[in-house]
Amino acid sequence: MNIDLIKLGQKIKFERITRQLSQEQLAELANLSVHGLSNIETGKTDIRYTNLLQIAKAFNMRLCELLEFNL
């Protein structure tokens, strides 16, 4: 599967803002660095599967929900 990193980053940022979380808070919940999360949200870096799972878990959502790009 080919993932559009920019759309994925936009989705993660949308979910973070909807939940009223700062980048620092989400990074801590997902066990990521703030810099790494910022790069993910802007689509500047590829994202590992384990990091996707950690972000989905931090949002209390299934991975397939995080990968839906109906924005």
Beta strands, then each sheet from edge to edge (+ up, - down):
end
